[in-house]
Amino acid sequence: MANHPNRSVTKQLLNDLLAYETDGANPTDGRRVIRNERLRIVAAIARDAKRSDTERAIKAIKHPASNQGQAQAAAMRDELARLPAADHLSVVIAHARATLKAWSA
């Protein structure tokens, strides 16, 4: 990723994800779940914007118990369908950030 155009954006998102915590009744379990979700998101967005990677990223940002997460993923799928593949990574990053912000609210 030495000369990747989105490296600074990806690095910033990684920092945002690493700083993200939850205020659940059992913080340890909540943090473990969040950590696993963060790792899936980061792994997905760090790849080149190939269709299979964007699909993985879409799945990664879905929160299984949340209709809001599924709606966010559906909105991203619609947006990706209208854009060339070169723009997919920035869309995935933007939607991942929006999803994390919604989760922390």
Biopython code that builds the backbone (N, CA, C, O; Angstrom):
import numpy as np
from Bio.PDB.StructureBuilder import StructureBuilder

atoms = [
    (1, "MET", "N", (0.814, -1.187, 0.000)),
    (1, "MET", "CA", (0.000, 0.000, 0.000)),
    (1, "MET", "C", (0.861, 1.257, 0.000)),
    (1, "MET", "O", (0.376, 2.327, 0.366)),
    (2, "ALA", "N", (2.101, 1.156, -0.393)),
    (2, "ALA", "CA", (3.042, 2.269, -0.286)),
    (2, "ALA", "C", (2.531, 3.536, -0.969)),
    (2, "ALA", "O", (2.591, 4.614, -0.378)),
    (3, "ASN", "N", (2.036, 3.429, -2.186)),
    (3, "ASN", "CA", (1.584, 4.610, -2.912)),
    (3, "ASN", "C", (0.075, 4.614, -3.136)),
    (3, "ASN", "O", (-0.409, 5.232, -4.084)),
    (4, "HIS", "N", (-0.650, 3.945, -2.291)),
    (4, "HIS", "CA", (-2.096, 3.853, -2.443)),
    (4, "HIS", "C", (-2.715, 5.236, -2.220)),
    (4, "HIS", "O", (-2.424, 5.875, -1.209)),
    (5, "PRO", "N", (-3.565, 5.715, -3.145)),
    (5, "PRO", "CA", (-4.119, 7.067, -3.033)),
    (5, "PRO", "C", (-4.983, 7.274, -1.791)),
    (5, "PRO", "O", (-5.123, 8.405, -1.324)),
    (6, "ASN", "N", (-5.557, 6.217, -1.255)),
    (6, "ASN", "CA", (-6.427, 6.357, -0.090)),
    (6, "ASN", "C", (-5.738, 5.954, 1.209)),
    (6, "ASN", "O", (-6.405, 5.714, 2.215)),
    (7, "ARG", "N", (-4.408, 5.877, 1.195)),
    (7, "ARG", "CA", (-3.704, 5.398, 2.379)),
    (7, "ARG", "C", (-3.993, 6.249, 3.612)),
    (7, "ARG", "O", (-4.264, 5.713, 4.687)),
    (8, "SER", "N", (-3.936, 7.581, 3.461)),
    (8, "SER", "CA", (-4.167, 8.432, 4.632)),
    (8, "SER", "C", (-5.609, 8.312, 5.116)),
    (8, "SER", "O", (-5.863, 8.350, 6.320)),
    (9, "VAL", "N", (-6.550, 8.168, 4.192)),
    (9, "VAL", "CA", (-7.951, 7.994, 4.581)),
    (9, "VAL", "C", (-8.119, 6.674, 5.304)),
    (9, "VAL", "O", (-8.789, 6.608, 6.335)),
    (10, "THR", "N", (-7.508, 5.609, 4.767)),
    (10, "THR", "CA", (-7.600, 4.293, 5.390)),
    (10, "THR", "C", (-6.945, 4.315, 6.764)),
    (10, "THR", "O", (-7.479, 3.751, 7.719)),
    (11, "LYS", "N", (-5.779, 4.970, 6.864)),
    (11, "LYS", "CA", (-5.088, 5.061, 8.148)),
    (11, "LYS", "C", (-5.942, 5.819, 9.160)),
    (11, "LYS", "O", (-6.027, 5.419, 10.321)),
    (12, "GLN", "N", (-6.572, 6.907, 8.731)),
    (12, "GLN", "CA", (-7.435, 7.672, 9.634)),
    (12, "GLN", "C", (-8.617, 6.830, 10.082)),
    (12, "GLN", "O", (-8.989, 6.858, 11.255)),
    (13, "LEU", "N", (-9.213, 6.079, 9.160)),
    (13, "LEU", "CA", (-10.330, 5.222, 9.534)),
    (13, "LEU", "C", (-9.874, 4.166, 10.521)),
    (13, "LEU", "O", (-10.578, 3.872, 11.487)),
    (14, "LEU", "N", (-8.697, 3.591, 10.288)),
    (14, "LEU", "CA", (-8.165, 2.601, 11.218)),
    (14, "LEU", "C", (-8.025, 3.220, 12.606)),
    (14, "LEU", "O", (-8.403, 2.603, 13.602)),
    (15, "ASN", "N", (-7.483, 4.438, 12.675)),
    (15, "ASN", "CA", (-7.355, 5.121, 13.967)),
    (15, "ASN", "C", (-8.719, 5.354, 14.605)),
    (15, "ASN", "O", (-8.885, 5.171, 15.811)),
    (16, "ASP", "N", (-9.699, 5.760, 13.791)),
    (16, "ASP", "CA", (-11.057, 5.956, 14.306)),
    (16, "ASP", "C", (-11.612, 4.652, 14.862)),
    (16, "ASP", "O", (-12.214, 4.624, 15.936)),
    (17, "LEU", "N", (-11.401, 3.575, 14.114)),
    (17, "LEU", "CA", (-11.917, 2.276, 14.535)),
    (17, "LEU", "C", (-11.248, 1.809, 15.818)),
    (17, "LEU", "O", (-11.908, 1.262, 16.701)),
    (18, "LEU", "N", (-9.939, 2.022, 15.924)),
    (18, "LEU", "CA", (-9.219, 1.595, 17.117)),
    (18, "LEU", "C", (-9.648, 2.398, 18.341)),
    (18, "LEU", "O", (-9.584, 1.893, 19.462)),
    (19, "ALA", "N", (-10.080, 3.631, 18.142)),
    (19, "ALA", "CA", (-10.514, 4.474, 19.255)),
    (19, "ALA", "C", (-11.960, 4.188, 19.666)),
    (19, "ALA", "O", (-12.401, 4.610, 20.734)),
    (20, "TYR", "N", (-12.685, 3.479, 18.824)),
    (20, "TYR", "CA", (-14.110, 3.234, 19.065)),
    (20, "TYR", "C", (-14.310, 2.232, 20.197)),
    (20, "TYR", "O", (-13.704, 1.160, 20.201)),
    (21, "GLU", "N", (-15.152, 2.583, 21.145)),
    (21, "GLU", "CA", (-15.496, 1.666, 22.224)),
    (21, "GLU", "C", (-16.996, 1.720, 22.441)),
    (21, "GLU", "O", (-17.691, 2.573, 21.889)),
    (22, "THR", "N", (-17.478, 0.806, 23.246)),
    (22, "THR", "CA", (-18.914, 0.739, 23.493)),
    (22, "THR", "C", (-19.206, 0.929, 24.975)),
    (22, "THR", "O", (-18.340, 0.683, 25.815)),
    (23, "ASP", "N", (-20.406, 1.360, 25.299)),
    (23, "ASP", "CA", (-20.822, 1.555, 26.687)),
    (23, "ASP", "C", (-21.882, 0.530, 27.068)),
    (23, "ASP", "O", (-22.897, 0.885, 27.667)),
    (24, "GLY", "N", (-21.665, -0.711, 26.736)),
    (24, "GLY", "CA", (-22.637, -1.757, 27.039)),
    (24, "GLY", "C", (-22.638, -2.141, 28.510)),
    (24, "GLY", "O", (-21.793, -1.689, 29.282)),
    (25, "ALA", "N", (-23.598, -2.983, 28.891)),
    (25, "ALA", "CA", (-23.685, -3.445, 30.273)),
    (25, "ALA", "C", (-22.452, -4.259, 30.649)),
    (25, "ALA", "O", (-22.005, -4.226, 31.796)),
    (26, "ASN", "N", (-21.909, -4.986, 29.685)),
    (26, "ASN", "CA", (-20.688, -5.758, 29.916)),
    (26, "ASN", "C", (-19.637, -5.257, 28.930)),
    (26, "ASN", "O", (-19.512, -5.795, 27.830)),
    (27, "PRO", "N", (-18.873, -4.219, 29.323)),
    (27, "PRO", "CA", (-17.945, -3.579, 28.379)),
    (27, "PRO", "C", (-16.916, -4.521, 27.769)),
    (27, "PRO", "O", (-16.532, -4.347, 26.612)),
    (28, "THR", "N", (-16.462, -5.519, 28.531)),
    (28, "THR", "CA", (-15.441, -6.423, 27.997)),
    (28, "THR", "C", (-15.981, -7.194, 26.801)),
    (28, "THR", "O", (-15.332, -7.253, 25.757)),
    (29, "ASP", "N", (-17.165, -7.786, 26.946)),
    (29, "ASP", "CA", (-17.763, -8.519, 25.831)),
    (29, "ASP", "C", (-18.079, -7.584, 24.677)),
    (29, "ASP", "O", (-17.858, -7.929, 23.516)),
    (30, "GLY", "N", (-18.596, -6.402, 24.991)),
    (30, "GLY", "CA", (-18.912, -5.432, 23.948)),
    (30, "GLY", "C", (-17.684, -5.040, 23.162)),
    (30, "GLY", "O", (-17.735, -4.945, 21.936)),
    (31, "ARG", "N", (-16.576, -4.810, 23.853)),
    (31, "ARG", "CA", (-15.338, -4.427, 23.168)),
    (31, "ARG", "C", (-14.816, -5.557, 22.295)),
    (31, "ARG", "O", (-14.263, -5.308, 21.224)),
    (32, "ARG", "N", (-14.986, -6.794, 22.742)),
    (32, "ARG", "CA", (-14.521, -7.931, 21.945)),
    (32, "ARG", "C", (-15.307, -7.999, 20.637)),
    (32, "ARG", "O", (-14.727, -8.212, 19.571)),
    (33, "VAL", "N", (-16.614, -7.821, 20.717)),
    (33, "VAL", "CA", (-17.448, -7.832, 19.512)),
    (33, "VAL", "C", (-17.052, -6.683, 18.595)),
    (33, "VAL", "O", (-16.871, -6.875, 17.393)),
    (34, "ILE", "N", (-16.916, -5.487, 19.165)),
    (34, "ILE", "CA", (-16.539, -4.320, 18.372)),
    (34, "ILE", "C", (-15.176, -4.535, 17.735)),
    (34, "ILE", "O", (-14.988, -4.204, 16.564)),
    (35, "ARG", "N", (-14.217, -5.084, 18.481)),
    (35, "ARG", "CA", (-12.873, -5.320, 17.943)),
    (35, "ARG", "C", (-12.947, -6.244, 16.728)),
    (35, "ARG", "O", (-12.302, -5.982, 15.713)),
    (36, "ASN", "N", (-13.720, -7.313, 16.822)),
    (36, "ASN", "CA", (-13.847, -8.245, 15.698)),
    (36, "ASN", "C", (-14.483, -7.569, 14.491)),
    (36, "ASN", "O", (-14.052, -7.792, 13.360)),
    (37, "GLU", "N", (-15.503, -6.746, 14.720)),
    (37, "GLU", "CA", (-16.127, -6.006, 13.621)),
    (37, "GLU", "C", (-15.127, -5.036, 13.004)),
    (37, "GLU", "O", (-15.058, -4.908, 11.782)),
    (38, "ARG", "N", (-14.353, -4.353, 13.841)),
    (38, "ARG", "CA", (-13.349, -3.406, 13.340)),
    (38, "ARG", "C", (-12.358, -4.119, 12.440)),
    (38, "ARG", "O", (-12.020, -3.626, 11.365)),
    (39, "LEU", "N", (-11.894, -5.278, 12.879)),
    (39, "LEU", "CA", (-10.902, -6.007, 12.088)),
    (39, "LEU", "C", (-11.468, -6.410, 10.733)),
    (39, "LEU", "O", (-10.770, -6.333, 9.721)),
    (40, "ARG", "N", (-12.727, -6.839, 10.704)),
    (40, "ARG", "CA", (-13.344, -7.206, 9.425)),
    (40, "ARG", "C", (-13.462, -5.990, 8.512)),
    (40, "ARG", "O", (-13.188, -6.079, 7.316)),
    (41, "ILE", "N", (-13.872, -4.854, 9.077)),
    (41, "ILE", "CA", (-14.026, -3.643, 8.272)),
    (41, "ILE", "C", (-12.683, -3.198, 7.717)),
    (41, "ILE", "O", (-12.560, -2.913, 6.526)),
    (42, "VAL", "N", (-11.674, -3.140, 8.585)),
    (42, "VAL", "CA", (-10.354, -2.680, 8.151)),
    (42, "VAL", "C", (-9.789, -3.607, 7.089)),
    (42, "VAL", "O", (-9.219, -3.142, 6.103)),
    (43, "ALA", "N", (-9.939, -4.915, 7.278)),
    (43, "ALA", "CA", (-9.433, -5.867, 6.290)),
    (43, "ALA", "C", (-10.117, -5.656, 4.946)),
    (43, "ALA", "O", (-9.479, -5.750, 3.897)),
    (44, "ALA", "N", (-11.411, -5.373, 4.978)),
    (44, "ALA", "CA", (-12.154, -5.197, 3.734)),
    (44, "ALA", "C", (-11.780, -3.906, 3.017)),
    (44, "ALA", "O", (-11.589, -3.910, 1.801)),
    (45, "ILE", "N", (-11.672, -2.797, 3.755)),
    (45, "ILE", "CA", (-11.419, -1.525, 3.075)),
    (45, "ILE", "C", (-9.965, -1.330, 2.705)),
    (45, "ILE", "O", (-9.654, -0.485, 1.865)),
    (46, "ALA", "N", (-9.058, -2.094, 3.313)),
    (46, "ALA", "CA", (-7.639, -1.923, 3.019)),
    (46, "ALA", "C", (-7.267, -2.529, 1.670)),
    (46, "ALA", "O", (-6.201, -2.226, 1.134)),
    (47, "ARG", "N", (-8.118, -3.369, 1.120)),
    (47, "ARG", "CA", (-7.840, -3.987, -0.178)),
    (47, "ARG", "C", (-8.170, -3.013, -1.311)),
    (47, "ARG", "O", (-8.826, -1.994, -1.100)),
    (48, "ASP", "N", (-7.713, -3.339, -2.489)),
    (48, "ASP", "CA", (-8.117, -2.546, -3.656)),
    (48, "ASP", "C", (-9.621, -2.683, -3.836)),
    (48, "ASP", "O", (-10.237, -3.629, -3.345)),
    (49, "ALA", "N", (-10.200, -1.727, -4.546)),
    (49, "ALA", "CA", (-11.655, -1.679, -4.679)),
    (49, "ALA", "C", (-12.158, -2.651, -5.748)),
    (49, "ALA", "O", (-12.738, -2.244, -6.755)),
    (50, "LYS", "N", (-11.928, -3.919, -5.511)),
    (50, "LYS", "CA", (-12.474, -4.955, -6.400)),
    (50, "LYS", "C", (-13.898, -5.251, -5.933)),
    (50, "LYS", "O", (-14.241, -5.004, -4.776)),
    (51, "ARG", "N", (-14.705, -5.767, -6.812)),
    (51, "ARG", "CA", (-16.102, -6.023, -6.449)),
    (51, "ARG", "C", (-16.214, -6.965, -5.256)),
    (51, "ARG", "O", (-17.013, -6.720, -4.352)),
    (52, "SER", "N", (-15.431, -8.033, -5.239)),
    (52, "SER", "CA", (-15.526, -8.983, -4.127)),
    (52, "SER", "C", (-15.152, -8.315, -2.809)),
    (52, "SER", "O", (-15.738, -8.625, -1.771)),
    (53, "ASP", "N", (-14.180, -7.399, -2.839)),
    (53, "ASP", "CA", (-13.774, -6.706, -1.619)),
    (53, "ASP", "C", (-14.844, -5.729, -1.154)),
    (53, "ASP", "O", (-15.091, -5.602, 0.045)),
    (54, "THR", "N", (-15.479, -5.041, -2.094)),
    (54, "THR", "CA", (-16.529, -4.115, -1.683)),
    (54, "THR", "C", (-17.723, -4.888, -1.134)),
    (54, "THR", "O", (-18.382, -4.432, -0.200)),
    (55, "GLU", "N", (-18.001, -6.045, -1.704)),
    (55, "GLU", "CA", (-19.080, -6.875, -1.161)),
    (55, "GLU", "C", (-18.743, -7.314, 0.261)),
    (55, "GLU", "O", (-19.610, -7.304, 1.135)),
    (56, "ARG", "N", (-17.483, -7.701, 0.499)),
    (56, "ARG", "CA", (-17.059, -8.076, 1.851)),
    (56, "ARG", "C", (-17.203, -6.898, 2.805)),
    (56, "ARG", "O", (-17.638, -7.067, 3.945)),
    (57, "ALA", "N", (-16.839, -5.713, 2.344)),
    (57, "ALA", "CA", (-16.943, -4.527, 3.191)),
    (57, "ALA", "C", (-18.403, -4.223, 3.518)),
    (57, "ALA", "O", (-18.734, -3.841, 4.641)),
    (58, "ILE", "N", (-19.266, -4.398, 2.528)),
    (58, "ILE", "CA", (-20.698, -4.187, 2.757)),
    (58, "ILE", "C", (-21.190, -5.137, 3.843)),
    (58, "ILE", "O", (-21.909, -4.728, 4.755)),
    (59, "LYS", "N", (-20.801, -6.405, 3.743)),
    (59, "LYS", "CA", (-21.217, -7.386, 4.747)),
    (59, "LYS", "C", (-20.620, -7.056, 6.110)),
    (59, "LYS", "O", (-21.274, -7.239, 7.136)),
    (60, "ALA", "N", (-19.375, -6.567, 6.125)),
    (60, "ALA", "CA", (-18.699, -6.290, 7.391)),
    (60, "ALA", "C", (-19.361, -5.170, 8.171)),
    (60, "ALA", "O", (-19.378, -5.208, 9.401)),
    (61, "ILE", "N", (-19.914, -4.164, 7.481)),
    (61, "ILE", "CA", (-20.492, -3.046, 8.221)),
    (61, "ILE", "C", (-21.927, -3.301, 8.653)),
    (61, "ILE", "O", (-22.496, -2.501, 9.396)),
    (62, "LYS", "N", (-22.520, -4.392, 8.206)),
    (62, "LYS", "CA", (-23.870, -4.710, 8.657)),
    (62, "LYS", "C", (-23.811, -5.117, 10.125)),
    (62, "LYS", "O", (-22.985, -5.942, 10.515)),
    (63, "HIS", "N", (-24.671, -4.547, 10.917)),
    (63, "HIS", "CA", (-24.792, -4.976, 12.307)),
    (63, "HIS", "C", (-25.925, -5.989, 12.328)),
    (63, "HIS", "O", (-27.061, -5.629, 12.019)),
    (64, "PRO", "N", (-25.657, -7.245, 12.682)),
    (64, "PRO", "CA", (-26.657, -8.298, 12.532)),
    (64, "PRO", "C", (-27.968, -8.047, 13.281)),
    (64, "PRO", "O", (-29.019, -8.527, 12.857)),
    (65, "ALA", "N", (-27.919, -7.305, 14.382)),
    (65, "ALA", "CA", (-29.141, -7.091, 15.160)),
    (65, "ALA", "C", (-29.766, -5.729, 14.888)),
    (65, "ALA", "O", (-30.613, -5.267, 15.652)),
    (66, "SER", "N", (-29.355, -5.094, 13.811)),
    (66, "SER", "CA", (-29.811, -3.726, 13.584)),
    (66, "SER", "C", (-30.365, -3.536, 12.181)),
    (66, "SER", "O", (-29.681, -3.798, 11.192)),
    (67, "ASN", "N", (-31.606, -3.081, 12.103)),
    (67, "ASN", "CA", (-32.175, -2.733, 10.799)),
    (67, "ASN", "C", (-31.447, -1.543, 10.204)),
    (67, "ASN", "O", (-31.335, -1.420, 8.984)),
    (68, "GLN", "N", (-30.948, -0.660, 11.073)),
    (68, "GLN", "CA", (-30.224, 0.521, 10.614)),
    (68, "GLN", "C", (-28.957, 0.106, 9.867)),
    (68, "GLN", "O", (-28.639, 0.679, 8.825)),
    (69, "GLY", "N", (-28.229, -0.888, 10.393)),
    (69, "GLY", "CA", (-27.018, -1.365, 9.729)),
    (69, "GLY", "C", (-27.334, -1.968, 8.371)),
    (69, "GLY", "O", (-26.595, -1.756, 7.409)),
    (70, "GLN", "N", (-28.418, -2.711, 8.286)),
    (70, "GLN", "CA", (-28.808, -3.312, 7.017)),
    (70, "GLN", "C", (-29.241, -2.243, 6.025)),
    (70, "GLN", "O", (-28.953, -2.354, 4.833)),
    (71, "ALA", "N", (-29.925, -1.215, 6.497)),
    (71, "ALA", "CA", (-30.332, -0.114, 5.619)),
    (71, "ALA", "C", (-29.105, 0.635, 5.110)),
    (71, "ALA", "O", (-29.058, 1.045, 3.950)),
    (72, "GLN", "N", (-28.106, 0.812, 5.987)),
    (72, "GLN", "CA", (-26.865, 1.483, 5.590)),
    (72, "GLN", "C", (-26.167, 0.686, 4.484)),
    (72, "GLN", "O", (-25.701, 1.265, 3.502)),
    (73, "ALA", "N", (-26.093, -0.634, 4.640)),
    (73, "ALA", "CA", (-25.451, -1.478, 3.633)),
    (73, "ALA", "C", (-26.219, -1.426, 2.313)),
    (73, "ALA", "O", (-25.609, -1.400, 1.244)),
    (74, "ALA", "N", (-27.546, -1.411, 2.378)),
    (74, "ALA", "CA", (-28.357, -1.330, 1.158)),
    (74, "ALA", "C", (-28.121, 0.000, 0.445)),
    (74, "ALA", "O", (-28.025, 0.042, -0.781)),
    (75, "ALA", "N", (-28.027, 1.086, 1.216)),
    (75, "ALA", "CA", (-27.757, 2.397, 0.615)),
    (75, "ALA", "C", (-26.392, 2.401, -0.060)),
    (75, "ALA", "O", (-26.228, 2.982, -1.133)),
    (76, "MET", "N", (-25.413, 1.754, 0.568)),
    (76, "MET", "CA", (-24.080, 1.706, -0.023)),
    (76, "MET", "C", (-24.089, 0.874, -1.306)),
    (76, "MET", "O", (-23.456, 1.253, -2.291)),
    (77, "ARG", "N", (-24.793, -0.243, -1.301)),
    (77, "ARG", "CA", (-24.883, -1.074, -2.511)),
    (77, "ARG", "C", (-25.447, -0.269, -3.669)),
    (77, "ARG", "O", (-24.948, -0.345, -4.792)),
    (78, "ASP", "N", (-26.502, 0.514, -3.386)),
    (78, "ASP", "CA", (-27.107, 1.353, -4.424)),
    (78, "ASP", "C", (-26.117, 2.381, -4.952)),
    (78, "ASP", "O", (-26.024, 2.608, -6.159)),
    (79, "GLU", "N", (-25.375, 3.004, -4.032)),
    (79, "GLU", "CA", (-24.401, 4.016, -4.440)),
    (79, "GLU", "C", (-23.267, 3.388, -5.255)),
    (79, "GLU", "O", (-22.835, 3.958, -6.257)),
    (80, "LEU", "N", (-22.789, 2.223, -4.833)),
    (80, "LEU", "CA", (-21.704, 1.550, -5.553)),
    (80, "LEU", "C", (-22.136, 1.149, -6.961)),
    (80, "LEU", "O", (-21.329, 1.171, -7.891)),
    (81, "ALA", "N", (-23.395, 0.785, -7.115)),
    (81, "ALA", "CA", (-23.894, 0.364, -8.422)),
    (81, "ALA", "C", (-23.846, 1.504, -9.440)),
    (81, "ALA", "O", (-23.744, 1.265, -10.643)),
    (82, "ARG", "N", (-23.918, 2.745, -8.952)),
    (82, "ARG", "CA", (-23.915, 3.906, -9.846)),
    (82, "ARG", "C", (-22.518, 4.447, -10.134)),
    (82, "ARG", "O", (-22.367, 5.318, -10.991)),
    (83, "LEU", "N", (-21.498, 3.954, -9.440)),
    (83, "LEU", "CA", (-20.154, 4.526, -9.562)),
    (83, "LEU", "C", (-19.175, 3.560, -10.219)),
    (83, "LEU", "O", (-19.361, 2.346, -10.149)),
    (84, "PRO", "N", (-18.129, 4.092, -10.859)),
    (84, "PRO", "CA", (-17.078, 3.220, -11.388)),
    (84, "PRO", "C", (-16.296, 2.579, -10.237)),
    (84, "PRO", "O", (-16.269, 3.116, -9.129)),
    (85, "ALA", "N", (-15.670, 1.448, -10.496)),
    (85, "ALA", "CA", (-14.947, 0.700, -9.462)),
    (85, "ALA", "C", (-13.875, 1.536, -8.772)),
    (85, "ALA", "O", (-13.591, 1.319, -7.594)),
    (86, "ALA", "N", (-13.283, 2.478, -9.479)),
    (86, "ALA", "CA", (-12.216, 3.305, -8.896)),
    (86, "ALA", "C", (-12.716, 4.132, -7.714)),
    (86, "ALA", "O", (-11.929, 4.506, -6.845)),
    (87, "ASP", "N", (-14.007, 4.418, -7.675)),
    (87, "ASP", "CA", (-14.569, 5.223, -6.588)),
    (87, "ASP", "C", (-15.116, 4.383, -5.435)),
    (87, "ASP", "O", (-15.550, 4.936, -4.424)),
    (88, "HIS", "N", (-15.101, 3.063, -5.572)),
    (88, "HIS", "CA", (-15.733, 2.210, -4.569)),
    (88, "HIS", "C", (-15.094, 2.325, -3.192)),
    (88, "HIS", "O", (-15.806, 2.381, -2.190)),
    (89, "LEU", "N", (-13.765, 2.362, -3.121)),
    (89, "LEU", "CA", (-13.103, 2.369, -1.822)),
    (89, "LEU", "C", (-13.504, 3.584, -0.997)),
    (89, "LEU", "O", (-13.766, 3.455, 0.199)),
    (90, "SER", "N", (-13.556, 4.759, -1.614)),
    (90, "SER", "CA", (-13.931, 5.958, -0.858)),
    (90, "SER", "C", (-15.378, 5.875, -0.377)),
    (90, "SER", "O", (-15.697, 6.368, 0.705)),
    (91, "VAL", "N", (-16.255, 5.257, -1.168)),
    (91, "VAL", "CA", (-17.650, 5.084, -0.758)),
    (91, "VAL", "C", (-17.730, 4.129, 0.426)),
    (91, "VAL", "O", (-18.457, 4.384, 1.386)),
    (92, "VAL", "N", (-16.983, 3.028, 0.359)),
    (92, "VAL", "CA", (-16.988, 2.054, 1.452)),
    (92, "VAL", "C", (-16.491, 2.710, 2.738)),
    (92, "VAL", "O", (-17.066, 2.500, 3.806)),
    (93, "ILE", "N", (-15.427, 3.503, 2.638)),
    (93, "ILE", "CA", (-14.885, 4.184, 3.813)),
    (93, "ILE", "C", (-15.926, 5.137, 4.401)),
    (93, "ILE", "O", (-16.140, 5.155, 5.613)),
    (94, "ALA", "N", (-16.566, 5.920, 3.550)),
    (94, "ALA", "CA", (-17.570, 6.874, 4.032)),
    (94, "ALA", "C", (-18.729, 6.163, 4.723)),
    (94, "ALA", "O", (-19.192, 6.605, 5.774)),
    (95, "HIS", "N", (-19.194, 5.068, 4.138)),
    (95, "HIS", "CA", (-20.309, 4.344, 4.736)),
    (95, "HIS", "C", (-19.889, 3.628, 6.015)),
    (95, "HIS", "O", (-20.678, 3.533, 6.956)),
    (96, "ALA", "N", (-18.657, 3.123, 6.062)),
    (96, "ALA", "CA", (-18.173, 2.489, 7.291)),
    (96, "ALA", "C", (-18.129, 3.511, 8.422)),
    (96, "ALA", "O", (-18.521, 3.211, 9.550)),
    (97, "ARG", "N", (-17.656, 4.709, 8.122)),
    (97, "ARG", "CA", (-17.620, 5.770, 9.138)),
    (97, "ARG", "C", (-19.033, 6.114, 9.613)),
    (97, "ARG", "O", (-19.273, 6.255, 10.812)),
    (98, "ALA", "N", (-19.962, 6.249, 8.671)),
    (98, "ALA", "CA", (-21.341, 6.590, 9.039)),
    (98, "ALA", "C", (-21.960, 5.498, 9.904)),
    (98, "ALA", "O", (-22.684, 5.787, 10.857)),
    (99, "THR", "N", (-21.674, 4.247, 9.569)),
    (99, "THR", "CA", (-22.209, 3.132, 10.346)),
    (99, "THR", "C", (-21.642, 3.138, 11.754)),
    (99, "THR", "O", (-22.381, 2.964, 12.723)),
    (100, "LEU", "N", (-20.327, 3.338, 11.875)),
    (100, "LEU", "CA", (-19.720, 3.377, 13.205)),
    (100, "LEU", "C", (-20.273, 4.529, 14.036)),
    (100, "LEU", "O", (-20.479, 4.388, 15.241)),
    (101, "LYS", "N", (-20.509, 5.659, 13.396)),
    (101, "LYS", "CA", (-21.078, 6.812, 14.105)),
    (101, "LYS", "C", (-22.481, 6.468, 14.603)),
    (101, "LYS", "O", (-22.847, 6.815, 15.726)),
    (102, "ALA", "N", (-23.262, 5.787, 13.767)),
    (102, "ALA", "CA", (-24.611, 5.385, 14.165)),
    (102, "ALA", "C", (-24.563, 4.383, 15.316)),
    (102, "ALA", "O", (-25.380, 4.452, 16.234)),
    (103, "TRP", "N", (-23.616, 3.460, 15.270)),
    (103, "TRP", "CA", (-23.491, 2.464, 16.338)),
    (103, "TRP", "C", (-23.144, 3.120, 17.661)),
    (103, "TRP", "O", (-23.602, 2.670, 18.712)),
    (104, "SER", "N", (-22.332, 4.187, 17.628)),
    (104, "SER", "CA", (-21.879, 4.808, 18.871)),
    (104, "SER", "C", (-22.916, 5.758, 19.458)),
    (104, "SER", "O", (-22.773, 6.212, 20.593)),
    (105, "ALA", "N", (-23.957, 6.058, 18.690)),
    (105, "ALA", "CA", (-24.986, 6.998, 19.176)),
    (105, "ALA", "C", (-25.882, 6.341, 20.214)),
    (105, "ALA", "O", (-26.799, 6.979, 20.731)),
]
sb = StructureBuilder()
sb.init_structure("model")
sb.init_model(0)
sb.init_chain("A")
sb.init_seg("    ")
for serial, (resi, resn, name, xyz) in enumerate(atoms, 1):
    if name == "N":
        sb.init_residue(resn, " ", resi, " ")
    sb.init_atom(name, np.array(xyz, "f"), 0.0, 1.0, " ", f" {name:<3s}", serial, name[0])
structure = sb.get_structure()
